Amino acid sequence: MPVVAGPPAGPSTFEKMKMGALMGGTVGAIMGFIIGTVTIFQVGAPNGVMRTLGKYMAGSGATFGLFMSIGSVIRSESPYHDAWIRARGPPMMLPRQYPSRYNRQ
């Protein structure tokens, strides 16, 4: 007997958390690179350029990745998610509640 395919399932909560952490870590590392570079140019690098820049990138990436992963899990586990999807569907056609000025009798 052939296997009947059900409706397509979306990513699991853990996969959404990983995706949020990866996106947040990437954005945070880029922001850490920018902020670290500006700081190195303004103040200097007491521990060397690469070590100072790496600290900024790692700290910013880890922080933003953590918050982005938590936010993506919270957003995906909302009880209002199904209602929001239904509300974004095609508009309902409601009957006219008043007589048209062209169709008066």
Beta strands, then each sheet from edge to edge (+ up, - down):
end
